[in-house]
Amino acid sequence: KQWYQRRVRHLPQNRDVYMTLGGNGSICLWKYNYPKERTKTASNGDDMGLAGTVEQVQNVVLGTQPISGFDWSPDKEGLCVCSGFDQTVRVCIVTRLKSL
């Protein structure tokens, strides 16, 4: 059984976009989509909150070892840095975030 580590970091400029780190050396970009209606009335008359959907925007395998650290730049949208168990530090740029 292979062990997977998952870590999440939200984009500081847009909380609906976030990156997850996989234990297999991958990083995945996700986008949360809000539902058309935020609440629904139940049969007993109470309001219930509705969950939105999540879509995977991108999936990239950066190496064979787990990605152990990740952080977004608070100043530059899309600029990020990650480190892995293979002792590498990578500076990455995620483009087209405005079109999500």
All heavy atoms as an XYZ file, in Angstrom:
792
protein
N       0.848     -1.181      0.000
C       0.000      0.000      0.000
C       0.889      1.237      0.000
O       1.766      1.381      0.836
C      -0.862     -0.043      1.254
C      -2.042      0.848      1.217
C      -2.821      0.665      2.508
C      -4.250      0.919      2.287
N      -5.021      0.869      3.515
N       0.675      2.122     -0.959
C       1.487      3.323     -1.051
C       0.892      4.426     -0.183
O      -0.315      4.630     -0.152
C       1.574      3.787     -2.498
C       2.588      4.899     -2.686
C       2.798      5.205     -4.159
O       2.138      4.642     -5.010
N       3.713      6.084     -4.454
N       1.752      5.133      0.531
C       1.331      6.193      1.428
C       1.329      7.517      0.679
O       2.279      7.857     -0.010
C       2.286      6.260      2.609
C       2.003      7.374      3.540
C       1.010      7.420      4.465
C       2.708      8.606      3.656
N       1.048      8.590      5.147
C       2.084      9.350      4.677
C       3.787      9.164      3.010
C       2.511     10.606      5.050
C       4.216     10.412      3.384
C       3.584     11.113      4.398
N       0.232      8.264      0.794
C       0.129      9.565      0.154
C      -0.037     10.646      1.199
O      -0.827     10.519      2.111
C      -1.076      9.620     -0.789
C      -0.863      8.845     -2.051
C      -1.365      7.566     -2.194
C      -0.143      9.395     -3.101
C      -1.163      6.847     -3.349
C       0.063      8.690     -4.256
C      -0.450      7.422     -4.382
O      -0.234      6.729     -5.522
N       0.727     11.687      1.041
C       0.638     12.841      1.916
C      -0.113     13.929      1.152
O       0.157     14.167     -0.016
C       2.039     13.335      2.253
C       2.061     14.660      2.950
C       3.462     15.257      2.981
O       4.339     14.827      2.255
N       3.647     16.241      3.803
N      -1.073     14.557      1.785
C      -1.807     15.651      1.150
C      -1.663     16.906      1.997
O      -1.916     16.895      3.183
C      -3.294     15.318      1.007
C      -3.599     14.384     -0.092
C      -3.489     15.090     -1.409
N      -3.836     14.176     -2.479
C      -3.495     14.356     -3.716
N      -2.819     15.406     -4.074
N      -3.840     13.505     -4.635
N      -1.243     17.968      1.374
C      -1.179     19.267      2.007
C      -1.893     20.252      1.107
O      -1.901     20.089     -0.104
C       0.275     19.690      2.200
C       1.025     18.707      3.091
C       2.350     19.219      3.414
N       2.178     20.263      4.418
C       3.122     20.657      5.221
N       4.301     20.119      5.154
N       2.915     21.605      6.100
N      -2.456     21.272      1.693
C      -3.239     22.245      0.935
C      -2.745     23.648      1.231
O      -2.492     23.996      2.386
C      -4.741     22.152      1.303
C      -5.544     23.209      0.583
C      -5.276     20.766      1.012
N      -2.624     24.460      0.195
C      -2.296     25.879      0.342
C      -3.203     26.673     -0.585
O      -3.213     26.461     -1.798
C      -0.835     26.155     -0.043
C       0.175     25.558      0.890
C       0.275     26.396      2.148
N       1.351     25.930      2.972
C       1.190     25.303      4.118
N      -0.018     25.072      4.571
N       2.212     24.911      4.823
N      -3.966     27.591      0.013
C      -4.863     28.441     -0.767
C      -4.090     29.617     -1.345
O      -3.184     30.157     -0.705
C      -6.003     28.948      0.112
C      -6.963     27.870      0.489
N      -8.106     27.625     -0.226
C      -6.938     26.949      1.476
C      -8.747     26.610      0.308
N      -8.057     26.186      1.352
N      -4.477     30.032     -2.535
C      -3.880     31.193     -3.180
C      -4.272     32.435     -2.382
O      -5.470     32.668     -2.156
C      -4.396     31.293     -4.621
C      -3.863     32.409     -5.493
C      -2.372     32.234     -5.741
C      -4.614     32.435     -6.817
N      -3.321     33.244     -1.912
C      -3.669     34.403     -1.074
C      -4.566     35.419     -1.780
O      -5.378     36.078     -1.138
C      -2.316     35.042     -0.740
C      -1.291     34.035     -1.055
C      -1.876     33.101     -2.057
N      -4.448     35.534     -3.087
C      -5.229     36.519     -3.831
C      -6.629     36.012     -4.201
O      -7.470     36.788     -4.632
C      -4.484     36.908     -5.120
C      -3.177     37.612     -4.870
C      -2.005     36.662     -4.627
O      -2.141     35.446     -4.682
N      -0.842     37.224     -4.335
N      -6.876     34.693     -4.054
C      -8.179     34.121     -4.401
C      -8.364     32.845     -3.586
O      -7.792     31.806     -3.914
C      -8.248     33.822     -5.899
C      -9.586     33.283     -6.337
O     -10.464     33.005     -5.521
N      -9.751     33.118     -7.635
N      -9.176     32.891     -2.559
C      -9.328     31.754     -1.651
C      -9.999     30.551     -2.298
O      -9.986     29.458     -1.741
C     -10.107     32.164     -0.413
C     -11.543     32.513     -0.733
C     -12.314     32.936      0.463
N     -13.690     33.213      0.059
C     -14.665     33.392      0.888
N     -14.434     33.327      2.175
N     -15.872     33.644      0.449
N     -10.619     30.733     -3.457
C     -11.301     29.638     -4.139
C     -10.350     28.770     -4.969
O     -10.754     27.753     -5.513
C     -12.404     30.174     -5.048
C     -13.441     30.959     -4.279
O     -13.609     30.678     -3.075
O     -14.077     31.848     -4.874
N      -9.107     29.179     -5.083
C      -8.089     28.424     -5.823
C      -7.064     27.921     -4.819
O      -6.592     28.682     -3.974
C      -7.409     29.311     -6.895
C      -6.300     28.572     -7.601
C      -8.439     29.833     -7.888
N      -6.723     26.634     -4.915
C      -5.739     26.093     -3.985
C      -4.935     24.979     -4.633
O      -5.323     24.401     -5.641
C      -6.410     25.609     -2.699
C      -7.475     24.558     -2.877
C      -7.167     23.206     -2.780
C      -8.788     24.919     -3.118
C      -8.145     22.245     -2.934
C      -9.769     23.963     -3.269
C      -9.446     22.626     -3.174
O     -10.416     21.679     -3.334
N      -3.784     24.704     -4.037
C      -2.872     23.681     -4.523
C      -2.775     22.581     -3.469
O      -2.677     22.870     -2.281
C      -1.486     24.285     -4.765
C      -0.522     23.392     -5.487
S      -0.809     23.308     -7.256
C      -0.153     24.864     -7.819
N      -2.814     21.333     -3.918
C      -2.577     20.198     -3.023
C      -1.280     19.530     -3.433
O      -0.908     19.531     -4.610
C      -3.724     19.170     -3.070
O      -3.873     18.682     -4.399
C      -5.017     19.768     -2.577
N      -0.604     18.973     -2.443
C       0.668     18.292     -2.678
C       0.465     16.805     -2.486
O      -0.094     16.378     -1.481
C       1.728     18.783     -1.689
C       1.833     20.293     -1.488
C       2.860     20.602     -0.435
C       2.157     20.975     -2.790
N       0.924     16.026     -3.425
C       0.773     14.579     -3.332
C       2.051     13.914     -2.863
O       3.154     14.409     -3.088
N       1.902     12.783     -2.225
C       3.051     12.025     -1.752
C       3.805     11.330     -2.862
O       4.873     10.773     -2.654
N       3.268     11.402     -4.082
C       3.939     10.777     -5.219
C       4.736     11.788     -6.040
O       5.111     11.505     -7.167
C       2.914     10.066     -6.108
C       1.883     11.014     -6.676
O       1.789     12.161     -6.262
N       1.100     10.535     -7.619
N       4.971     12.979     -5.507
C       5.736     14.007     -6.216
C       4.886     14.909     -7.084
O       5.405     15.642     -7.920
N       3.571     14.882     -6.889
C       2.680     15.684     -7.733
C       2.140     16.892     -6.983
O       2.087     16.916     -5.759
C       1.510     14.836     -8.221
O       0.675     14.484     -7.138
N       1.759     17.893     -7.746
C       1.014     19.021     -7.221
C      -0.234     19.174     -8.094
O      -0.183     18.968     -9.304
C       1.828     20.336     -7.170
C       2.335     20.734     -8.550
C       2.978     20.232     -6.202
C       3.027     22.090     -8.585
N      -1.357     19.495     -7.452
C      -2.629     19.621     -8.170
C      -3.244     20.976     -7.862
O      -3.322     21.374     -6.708
C      -3.607     18.528     -7.751
S      -3.034     16.863     -8.091
N      -3.683     21.661     -8.895
C      -4.368     22.946     -8.761
C      -5.871     22.694     -8.835
O      -6.343     22.001     -9.740
C      -3.928     23.896     -9.871
C      -4.462     25.321     -9.801
C      -3.879     26.053     -8.597
C      -4.137     26.073    -11.078
N      -6.609     23.261     -7.883
C      -8.050     23.048     -7.768
C      -8.772     24.378     -7.731
O      -8.220     25.385     -7.287
C      -8.383     22.293     -6.491
C      -7.749     20.956     -6.382
C      -6.496     20.683     -5.907
C      -8.305     19.699     -6.750
N      -6.260     19.333     -5.956
C      -7.353     18.702     -6.462
C      -9.535     19.317     -7.287
C      -7.598     17.352     -6.703
C      -9.771     17.979     -7.513
C      -8.804     17.018     -7.227
N     -10.040     24.369     -8.153
C     -10.892     25.561     -8.118
C     -12.231     25.176     -7.504
O     -12.853     24.198     -7.919
C     -11.109     26.079     -9.544
C     -12.220     27.100     -9.706
C     -11.724     28.494     -9.469
C     -12.721     29.546     -9.907
N     -13.750     29.834     -8.963
N     -12.658     25.924     -6.488
C     -13.964     25.719     -5.866
C     -14.990     26.572     -6.600
O     -14.766     27.760     -6.843
C     -13.926     26.110     -4.384
C     -15.271     26.006     -3.705
C     -15.775     24.778     -3.330
C     -16.033     27.135     -3.460
C     -17.019     24.673     -2.720
C     -17.262     27.049     -2.857
C     -17.756     25.812     -2.486
O     -18.978     25.707     -1.896
N     -16.111     25.974     -6.964
C     -17.198     26.686     -7.637
C     -18.403     26.738     -6.707
O     -18.856     25.701     -6.220
C     -17.583     25.973     -8.938
C     -16.433     25.947     -9.911
O     -15.858     26.966    -10.236
N     -16.085     24.769    -10.378
N     -18.903     27.935     -6.466
C     -20.051     28.116     -5.588
C     -21.317     27.602     -6.263
O     -21.445     27.680     -7.485
C     -20.208     29.590     -5.221
C     -19.147     30.073     -4.272
C     -18.010     30.722     -4.736
C     -19.274     29.856     -2.913
C     -17.025     31.148     -3.871
C     -18.290     30.293     -2.028
C     -17.174     30.931     -2.522
O     -16.194     31.351     -1.656
N     -22.276     27.103     -5.481
C     -23.538     26.654     -6.077
C     -24.372     27.854     -6.534
O     -24.149     28.979     -6.092
C     -24.225     25.912     -4.930
C     -23.658     26.514     -3.701
C     -22.239     26.894     -4.032
N     -25.342     27.593     -7.416
C     -26.203     28.682     -7.897
C     -26.987     29.293     -6.754
O     -27.188     30.499     -6.689
C     -27.145     28.160     -8.981
C     -26.432     27.804    -10.245
C     -27.377     27.301    -11.302
C     -26.578     26.890    -12.523
N     -27.419     26.335    -13.574
N     -27.458     28.445     -5.844
C     -28.163     28.914     -4.656
C     -27.377     28.446     -3.437
O     -26.932     27.315     -3.390
C     -29.584     28.360     -4.614
C     -30.458     28.859     -5.742
C     -31.866     28.312     -5.657
O     -32.246     27.798     -4.577
O     -32.579     28.404     -6.657
N     -27.209     29.314     -2.453
C     -26.389     28.990     -1.283
C     -27.157     28.194     -0.233
O     -26.574     27.496      0.570
C     -25.841     30.269     -0.647
C     -24.991     31.128     -1.561
C     -23.691     30.486     -1.961
N     -22.735     30.376     -0.916
C     -21.802     31.271     -0.631
N     -21.705     32.366     -1.325
N     -20.978     31.060      0.350
N     -28.498     28.314     -0.218
C     -29.310     27.583      0.760
C     -30.492     26.923      0.067
O     -30.893     27.328     -1.033
C     -29.841     28.512      1.874
O     -30.652     29.518      1.287
C     -28.717     29.125      2.669
N     -31.040     25.931      0.757
C     -32.218     25.205      0.268
C     -33.127     24.992      1.472
O     -32.658     24.738      2.573
C     -31.751     23.879     -0.316
C     -32.816     22.898     -0.661
C     -32.164     21.665     -1.259
C     -32.826     20.422     -0.766
N     -32.303     19.213     -1.375
N     -34.405     25.083      1.264
C     -35.354     24.871      2.348
C     -35.693     23.386      2.440
O     -36.112     22.773      1.455
C     -36.632     25.694      2.130
O     -36.274     27.070      1.979
C     -37.573     25.548      3.301
N     -35.492     22.821      3.617
C     -35.788     21.403      3.843
C     -37.288     21.196      4.005
O     -38.060     22.152      4.125
C     -35.044     20.911      5.087
N     -37.698     19.941      4.050
C     -39.124     19.623      4.167
C     -39.724     20.095      5.492
O     -40.918     20.364      5.573
C     -39.336     18.115      4.004
O     -38.607     17.423      4.994
N     -38.881     20.238      6.519
C     -39.387     20.718      7.808
C     -39.351     22.243      7.925
O     -39.658     22.800      8.963
C     -38.612     20.081      8.964
C     -37.152     20.481      8.970
O     -36.688     21.200      8.093
N     -36.419     20.000      9.959
N     -38.936     22.930      6.857
C     -38.934     24.392      6.847
C     -37.607     25.028      7.207
O     -37.461     26.238      7.104
N     -36.645     24.235      7.655
C     -35.326     24.781      8.006
C     -34.506     25.022      6.755
O     -34.610     24.293      5.759
C     -34.574     23.809      8.910
C     -35.190     23.704     10.294
O     -35.939     24.626     10.670
O     -34.911     22.704     10.986
N     -33.647     26.043      6.805
C     -32.725     26.303      5.707
C     -31.497     25.415      5.850
O     -30.941     25.264      6.938
C     -32.291     27.767      5.701
C     -33.368     28.685      5.148
O     -34.240     28.174      4.419
O     -33.325     29.891      5.433
N     -31.070     24.834      4.743
C     -29.858     24.003      4.718
C     -28.855     24.646      3.764
O     -29.236     25.135      2.702
C     -30.174     22.592      4.193
C     -31.102     21.796      5.064
S     -31.401     20.095      4.494
C     -30.887     20.037      2.832
N     -27.606     24.647      4.162
C     -26.557     25.144      3.292
C     -26.239     24.134      2.206
O     -26.322     22.928      2.406
N     -25.879     24.627      1.036
C     -25.526     23.759     -0.082
C     -24.037     23.881     -0.370
O     -23.487     24.978     -0.380
C     -26.318     24.145     -1.334
C     -27.825     23.950     -1.266
C     -28.475     24.469     -2.534
C     -28.151     22.484     -1.071
N     -23.400     22.760     -0.609
C     -21.980     22.748     -0.945
C     -21.801     22.969     -2.438
O     -22.643     22.583     -3.246
C     -21.356     21.422     -0.543
N     -20.702     23.589     -2.787
C     -20.380     23.787     -4.190
C     -19.624     22.591     -4.736
O     -19.598     21.518     -4.129
N     -18.996     22.785     -5.863
C     -18.223     21.711     -6.495
C     -16.758     22.112     -6.585
O     -16.421     23.297     -6.565
C     -18.749     21.420     -7.911
O     -18.655     22.613     -8.698
C     -20.181     20.938     -7.880
N     -15.920     21.110     -6.694
C     -14.483     21.328     -6.833
C     -14.049     20.708     -8.150
O     -14.429     19.587     -8.475
C     -13.708     20.685     -5.661
C     -12.219     20.831     -5.860
C     -14.117     21.315     -4.350
N     -13.278     21.460     -8.916
C     -12.761     20.911    -10.167
C     -11.241     20.978    -10.168
O     -10.647     21.960     -9.721
C     -13.330     21.631    -11.384
C     -12.844     23.046    -11.567
C     -13.329     23.679    -12.855
O     -12.962     23.198    -13.939
O     -14.075     24.663    -12.760
N     -10.637     19.915    -10.659
C      -9.186     19.885    -10.771
C      -8.805     20.613    -12.053
O      -9.241     20.257    -13.140
C      -8.676     18.454    -10.805
C      -7.179     18.366    -10.789
C      -6.690     16.922    -10.738
O      -7.461     15.983    -10.805
N      -5.392     16.763    -10.625
N      -7.981     21.647    -11.907
C      -7.591     22.467    -13.038
C      -6.319     21.921    -13.685
O      -6.202     21.892    -14.906
C      -7.385     23.937    -12.591
C      -6.936     24.797    -13.738
C      -8.657     24.475    -11.971
N      -5.377     21.486    -12.867
C      -4.093     21.002    -13.386
C      -3.494     19.981    -12.438
O      -3.706     20.059    -11.236
C      -3.130     22.175    -13.569
C      -1.831     21.858    -14.256
C      -1.998     21.351    -15.671
O      -2.079     20.152    -15.876
N      -2.066     22.246    -16.624
N      -2.740     19.057    -12.983
C      -2.025     18.053    -12.204
C      -0.650     17.868    -12.834
O      -0.560     17.570    -14.029
C      -2.806     16.733    -12.198
C      -2.101     15.660    -11.411
O      -1.262     15.942    -10.570
N      -2.430     14.417    -11.680
N       0.401     18.068    -12.053
C       1.767     17.959    -12.567
C       2.588     17.114    -11.609
O       2.530     17.317    -10.395
C       2.416     19.363    -12.705
C       3.861     19.255    -13.151
C       1.631     20.229    -13.652
N       3.355     16.181    -12.153
C       4.294     15.400    -11.347
C       5.660     16.055    -11.503
O       6.198     16.130    -12.603
C       4.328     13.921    -11.794
C       5.365     13.163    -10.990
C       2.962     13.285    -11.640
N       6.192     16.539    -10.380
C       7.473     17.253    -10.408
C       8.676     16.348    -10.136
O       9.789     16.711    -10.458
C       7.467     18.394     -9.391
C       6.455     19.497     -9.636
C       6.493     20.507     -8.506
C       6.720     20.180    -10.959
N       8.441     15.219     -9.506
C       9.549     14.323     -9.181
C       9.027     12.987     -8.703
O       7.819     12.751     -8.660
N       9.941     12.129     -8.318
C       9.547     10.801     -7.844
C       9.385     10.744     -6.338
O       8.807      9.796     -5.822
C      10.595      9.760     -8.268
O      11.869     10.146     -7.725
C      10.688      9.669     -9.782
N       9.888     11.737     -5.646
C       9.788     11.807     -4.188
C       8.666     12.766     -3.783
O       8.305     13.662     -4.542
C      11.116     12.287     -3.586
C      12.281     11.353     -3.844
C      12.086     10.020     -3.140
O      11.730      9.983     -1.976
N      12.317      8.930     -3.853
N       8.113     12.608     -2.581
C       7.023     13.495     -2.136
C       7.442     14.967     -2.091
O       8.591     15.292     -1.803
C       6.714     13.002     -0.722
C       7.195     11.607     -0.686
C       8.385     11.549     -1.600
N       6.485     15.834     -2.388
C       6.677     17.279     -2.232
C       6.374     17.582     -0.764
O       5.276     17.328     -0.284
C       5.732     18.075     -3.161
C       5.924     17.657     -4.619
C       5.924     19.560     -2.983
C       7.296     17.929     -5.174
N       7.362     18.091     -0.060
C       7.222     18.263      1.384
C       6.833     19.668      1.809
O       6.309     19.870      2.893
C       8.526     17.873      2.083
O       9.591     18.651      1.577
N       7.075     20.652      0.971
C       6.752     22.021      1.339
C       6.272     22.807      0.140
O       6.693     22.548     -0.992
N       5.370     23.746      0.386
C       4.823     24.567     -0.693
C       4.328     25.871     -0.098
O       3.744     25.889      0.984
C       3.652     23.847     -1.375
C       3.056     24.627     -2.505
C       3.534     24.475     -3.787
C       2.017     25.516     -2.289
C       2.990     25.196     -4.843
C       1.468     26.245     -3.320
C       1.952     26.082     -4.605
N       4.533     26.966     -0.816
C       3.983     28.246     -0.381
C       3.807     29.169     -1.578
O       4.625     29.169     -2.499
C       4.888     28.911      0.651
C       4.138     29.902      1.526
O       2.896     29.982      1.426
O       4.785     30.605      2.316
N       2.706     29.921     -1.544
C       2.429     30.929     -2.559
C       3.086     32.237     -2.158
O       3.221     32.543     -0.979
C       0.931     31.186     -2.665
C       0.092     30.084     -3.201
C      -0.704     29.254     -2.477
C      -0.076     29.701     -4.562
N      -1.350     28.378     -3.307
C      -0.989     28.633     -4.597
C       0.462     30.159     -5.765
C      -1.382     28.025     -5.785
C       0.068     29.549     -6.942
C      -0.838     28.500     -6.946
N       3.434     33.052     -3.136
C       3.921     34.398     -2.870
C       2.741     35.285     -2.480
O       1.723     35.286     -3.174
C       4.602     34.975     -4.112
O       4.847     36.353     -3.943
N       2.862     36.046     -1.392
C       1.775     36.956     -1.029
C       1.715     38.187     -1.932
O       0.710     38.886     -1.962
C       2.104     37.349      0.412
C       3.573     37.171      0.522
C       3.945     36.057     -0.420
N       2.780     38.453     -2.688
C       2.870     39.657     -3.508
C       2.571     39.414     -4.984
O       1.939     40.239     -5.630
C       4.259     40.280     -3.374
C       4.593     40.625     -1.941
O       3.697     41.115     -1.230
O       5.734     40.387     -1.526
N       3.061     38.327     -5.531
C       2.903     38.034     -6.960
C       1.953     36.864     -7.154
O       2.259     35.741     -6.766
C       4.254     37.669     -7.588
C       5.123     38.835     -7.918
C       4.529     39.567     -9.067
C       5.591     40.380     -9.773
N       5.024     41.186    -10.812
N       0.801     37.108     -7.751
C      -0.178     36.051     -7.978
C       0.395     35.002     -8.935
O       0.886     35.324    -10.014
C      -1.458     36.630     -8.559
C      -2.562     35.609     -8.684
C      -3.850     36.203     -9.194
O      -3.815     36.882    -10.235
O      -4.876     36.002     -8.537
N       0.363     33.741     -8.499
C       0.831     32.641     -9.329
C       2.264     32.213     -9.069
O       2.680     31.145     -9.517
N       3.023     33.020     -8.353
C       4.407     32.665     -8.049
C       4.426     31.800     -6.792
O       3.797     32.133     -5.790
C       5.245     33.923     -7.829
C       6.737     33.718     -7.586
C       7.407     33.089     -8.807
C       7.398     35.039     -7.235
N       5.130     30.673     -6.861
C       5.163     29.771     -5.710
C       6.512     29.062     -5.649
O       7.292     29.075     -6.601
C       4.026     28.749     -5.783
S       3.981     27.781     -7.293
N       6.766     28.449     -4.513
C       8.001     27.699     -4.303
C       7.626     26.379     -3.635
O       6.689     26.322     -2.841
C       9.012     28.500     -3.451
C       8.480     28.775     -2.069
C      10.350     27.798     -3.387
N       8.332     25.309     -4.003
C       8.078     24.019     -3.369
C       9.399     23.284     -3.179
O      10.380     23.533     -3.879
C       7.090     23.181     -4.177
S       7.624     22.748     -5.813
N       9.396     22.397     -2.211
C      10.582     21.586     -1.930
C      10.145     20.131     -1.823
O       9.005     19.829     -1.514
C      11.256     22.038     -0.637
O      10.361     21.881      0.450
N      11.095     19.250     -2.089
C      10.775     17.830     -2.062
C      11.779     17.035     -1.266
O      12.833     17.540     -0.864
N      11.442     15.774     -1.035
C      12.343     14.881     -0.314
C      13.601     14.565     -1.128
O      14.561     14.037     -0.592
C      11.631     13.578      0.033
C      10.663     13.694      1.182
C      10.438     14.884      1.838
C       9.969     12.591      1.608
C       9.546     14.990      2.882
C       9.064     12.675      2.661
C       8.863     13.872      3.291
N      13.574     14.893     -2.411
C      14.765     14.692     -3.237
C      15.761     15.848     -3.098
O      16.693     15.971     -3.878
C      14.385     14.488     -4.700
C      13.562     15.639     -5.261
O      13.278     16.599     -4.517
O      13.193     15.569     -6.446
N      15.551     16.699     -2.100
C      16.429     17.818     -1.734
C      16.508     18.882     -2.824
O      17.537     19.513     -3.034
C      17.829     17.321     -1.380
C      17.836     16.386     -0.201
C      19.226     15.897      0.154
O      20.205     16.237     -0.502
N      19.315     15.110      1.195
N      15.403     19.095     -3.524
C      15.349     20.153     -4.520
C      14.377     21.233     -4.065
O      13.421     20.966     -3.350
C      14.870     19.633     -5.894
O      13.576     19.068     -5.734
C      15.827     18.604     -6.458
N      14.652     22.448     -4.495
C      13.751     23.575     -4.286
C      13.397     24.087     -5.673
O      14.272     24.356     -6.492
C      14.413     24.690     -3.451
C      13.509     25.905     -3.356
C      14.764     24.173     -2.068
N      12.111     24.186     -5.931
C      11.643     24.622     -7.249
C      10.834     25.900     -7.109
O       9.973     26.005     -6.241
C      10.773     23.543     -7.887
C      11.516     22.277     -8.225
C      10.535     21.228     -8.740
N      11.210     20.027     -9.164
C      11.447     18.982     -8.380
N      11.073     19.005     -7.116
N      12.071     17.920     -8.849
N      11.096     26.842     -7.979
C      10.292     28.059     -8.074
C       9.390     27.867     -9.288
O       9.870     27.591    -10.388
C      11.169     29.315     -8.234
C      10.308     30.551     -8.417
C      12.085     29.471     -7.020
N       8.086     27.981     -9.068
C       7.109     27.716    -10.124
C       6.255     28.955    -10.378
O       6.054     29.771     -9.482
C       6.191     26.563     -9.729
S       7.053     25.055     -9.286
N       5.757     29.058    -11.591
C       4.834     30.128    -11.949
C       3.586     29.480    -12.526
O       3.661     28.707    -13.477
C       5.455     31.091    -12.984
C       6.710     31.726    -12.416
C       4.447     32.142    -13.396
C       7.493     32.553    -13.406
N       2.445     29.784    -11.927
C       1.161     29.288    -12.408
C       0.492     30.423    -13.167
O       0.276     31.499    -12.613
C       0.266     28.821    -11.229
C      -1.055     28.299    -11.751
C       0.984     27.779    -10.396
N       0.205     30.198    -14.429
C      -0.358     31.262    -15.279
C      -1.856     31.063    -15.467
O      -2.416     30.028    -15.128
C       0.332     31.269    -16.648
O       0.154     29.985    -17.261
C       1.818     31.569    -16.512
N      -2.499     32.067    -16.015
C      -3.917     32.085    -16.355
C      -4.842     31.907    -15.137
O      -5.923     31.348    -15.239
C      -4.230     31.037    -17.407
C      -3.477     31.265    -18.684
C      -3.860     30.280    -19.727
N      -2.999     30.484    -20.901
C      -2.788     29.574    -21.803
N      -3.369     28.408    -21.723
N      -1.995     29.825    -22.814
N      -4.404     32.384    -13.990
C      -5.237     32.297    -12.788
C      -6.419     33.258    -12.847
O      -7.453     33.007    -12.242
C      -4.404     32.563    -11.541
C      -3.418     31.460    -11.165
C      -2.484     31.926    -10.052
C      -4.165     30.219    -10.756
N      -6.289     34.339    -13.575
C      -7.394     35.316    -13.690
C      -8.565     34.736    -14.463
O      -9.693     35.151    -14.282
C      -6.908     36.593    -14.386
C      -5.863     37.361    -13.616
C      -6.493     38.184    -12.553
C      -5.434     39.075    -11.930
N      -5.773     39.499    -10.623
N      -8.302     33.763    -15.346
C      -9.375     33.205    -16.171
C     -10.124     32.069    -15.502
O     -11.056     31.509    -16.073
C      -8.805     32.725    -17.502
O      -7.905     31.656    -17.281
N      -9.745     31.702    -14.267
C     -10.438     30.611    -13.584
C     -11.762     31.070    -13.020
O     -11.960     32.100    -12.546
C      -9.570     30.054    -12.456
C      -8.291     29.359    -12.888
C      -7.523     28.883    -11.683
C      -8.609     28.174    -13.784
